[in-house]
Amino acid sequence: WRTLVAGLSDKYRCIVPDHVGMGLSDKPDDSRYEYTLQSRVDDVAALLRHLGITGPVTLAVHDWGGMIGFGWALRDPSRVKRLVITNTASFPLPASKRFPKRLAMGRDSKPGGWLIRRFNLFARGAAWFGTTRSLPKDVRAAYAGVYDGWDQAISTLRFMQDIPLDAGDRAMPIVQA
């Protein structure tokens, strides 16, 4: 987003939230924040309310932000003027698609979850394998470094654990809507 915002910010007000636990934001433990899709949708609503933004907005979404942004937009679709949608899964996983093993490791495996929090495997892997062009070493370190340590990696694991795949998953009603 840093490059996109640099190109747009002279003409538009750009708001790029660091979701709770992500990037440089606070990383509270489970007793202080519920790392769920619903919490993230509520956070976007609270942020826009706090900033006095009533719409219409251009909503740009990517990755987990697709589910978050569309969850927010469905509350009042008239507040969305335009959509910019990139690389997101804001819909139930098609039956023909396999859930990525790297995500399943955190979502469905206690040892995998431990490895993610203990060794920061998700952020380190995303910085290496999540781009089409190799990121410079300092950029990879900046992206992954904010999740080094057990307490710092909580949001990456909780995000994976909340990915809705089945009807009984708590985030599935938002995705189905």
C-alpha positions in Angstrom: 0.0 0.0 0.0 2.9 2.4 0.6 3.5 2.8 -3.2 -0.2 3.1 -4.0 -0.8 5.7 -1.3 2.3 7.7 -2.4 0.7 8.0 -5.9 -2.8 8.8 -4.7 -2.4 10.9 -1.6 -1.9 14.2 -3.4 -5.4 13.9 -4.8 -7.3 11.7 -2.3 -7.4 11.1 1.4 -6.0 7.7 1.9 -6.6 5.7 5.1 -4.7 2.5 5.5 -5.3 0.9 8.9 -2.9 -1.3 10.6 -5.4 -3.8 12.0 -5.0 -4.6 15.7 -2.1 -6.9 16.1 -0.8 -6.3 12.6 2.2 -4.3 11.4 3.2 -1.7 14.0 -0.1 -1.7 15.9 -0.5 -2.9 19.4 -0.6 -6.7 19.8 -2.8 -7.4 22.8 -3.2 -10.9 24.1 -6.5 -12.8 23.8 -7.8 -11.5 27.1 -7.8 -7.9 25.8 -8.8 -8.4 22.1 -10.8 -11.0 20.2 -9.0 -11.6 17.0 -12.0 -12.4 14.8 -13.3 -11.2 11.5 -16.2 -9.6 13.3 -13.9 -7.6 15.5 -12.0 -6.4 12.5 -15.1 -5.3 10.8 -16.2 -3.5 13.9 -12.7 -1.8 14.1 -13.1 -0.4 10.6 -16.5 1.0 11.5 -15.1 2.6 14.7 -12.1 4.0 12.8 -14.2 5.7 10.1 -16.7 6.9 12.8 -13.8 8.4 14.8 -12.4 10.1 11.7 -15.9 11.5 10.8 -16.0 9.7 7.4 -19.5 9.1 6.4 -19.0 8.2 2.7 -19.1 7.6 0.0 -15.7 6.0 -0.1 -13.5 4.1 -2.5 -12.9 0.9 -0.7 -9.7 -0.8 -1.7 -9.3 -4.3 -0.3 -6.6 -7.0 -0.4 -6.0 -10.3 1.2 -7.8 -10.6 4.6 -8.9 -7.0 4.0 -11.5 -8.2 1.4 -13.5 -10.0 4.1 -13.0 -7.1 6.5 -13.9 -4.4 4.0 -16.9 -6.2 2.5 -18.1 -7.1 6.0 -18.1 -3.4 6.7 -19.6 -2.4 3.4 -22.5 -4.7 3.8 -23.7 -2.8 6.8 -24.5 0.2 4.6 -23.6 -0.3 0.9 -24.6 3.3 0.1 -21.4 4.4 1.8 -19.3 2.7 -1.0 -18.8 4.6 -4.2 -16.1 2.4 -5.8 -14.4 -0.9 -5.1 -10.8 -1.7 -5.8 -10.3 -5.5 -5.3 -7.0 -7.3 -5.4 -5.9 -10.8 -4.4 -8.6 -11.5 -1.8 -10.8 -14.3 -0.7 -14.0 -12.5 0.3 -16.2 -15.5 -0.5 -16.4 -19.1 0.5 -13.5 -21.3 -0.8 -14.7 -23.0 -4.0 -15.0 -26.7 -3.7 -12.5 -27.1 -6.5 -9.8 -25.2 -4.6 -7.5 -26.7 -2.0 -6.8 -24.7 1.2 -3.1 -23.7 1.2 -1.0 -26.0 3.4 0.9 -23.1 4.9 -2.4 -21.6 6.2 -3.7 -25.0 7.3 -0.6 -25.5 9.4 -1.7 -22.5 11.6 -5.4 -22.9 11.3 -5.7 -26.6 12.1 -2.6 -27.8 13.9 -1.5 -27.0 17.5 2.2 -27.8 16.7 1.9 -25.6 13.6 0.4 -22.8 15.6 3.3 -23.1 18.1 5.8 -22.9 15.4 4.2 -19.8 13.9 4.3 -18.0 17.2 7.7 -19.3 18.4 9.6 -18.8 15.1 7.4 -16.3 13.3 7.0 -18.7 10.4 4.0 -17.1 8.8 5.4 -13.6 8.4 8.8 -14.8 7.4 7.3 -17.1 4.8 5.0 -14.4 3.5 7.9 -12.1 3.1 9.8 -14.7 1.1 7.0 -16.6 -0.8 4.2 -14.1 -0.8 5.5 -11.8 -3.6 6.1 -12.3 -7.3 9.2 -10.2 -7.1 11.8 -10.8 -4.4 11.8 -8.2 -1.7 15.1 -6.6 -0.7 16.4 -8.1 2.5 15.7 -4.9 4.6 12.1 -4.8 3.4 11.6 -8.5 4.2 13.1 -7.8 7.7 10.8 -4.8 8.2 7.7 -6.8 7.3 8.5 -9.9 9.3 10.4 -8.3 12.2 7.3 -6.7 13.7 6.1 -10.3 14.4 9.2 -11.6 16.1 8.5 -13.2 19.4 5.6 -15.1 20.9 3.5 -12.1 21.9 4.2 -10.3 18.6 3.0 -13.1 16.4 -0.4 -13.6 18.0 -2.4 -11.8 15.3 -0.9 -13.9 12.5 -1.9 -17.1 14.1 -5.4 -15.9 15.2 -6.0 -14.6 11.7 -5.4 -18.1 10.3 -7.5 -19.8 13.0 -10.4 -17.5 12.0 -10.4 -18.3 8.3 -13.9 -19.6 7.5 -14.0 -22.8 5.6 -17.0 -24.7 7.1 -20.6 -23.8 7.9 -19.8 -24.0 11.7 -16.9 -21.5 11.6 -17.8 -18.3 13.4 -16.8 -16.0 10.5 -18.8 -17.9 7.9 -22.0 -15.9 8.3 -20.1 -12.7 7.3 -18.5 -14.4 4.3 -21.9 -15.9 3.2 -23.5 -12.4 3.4 
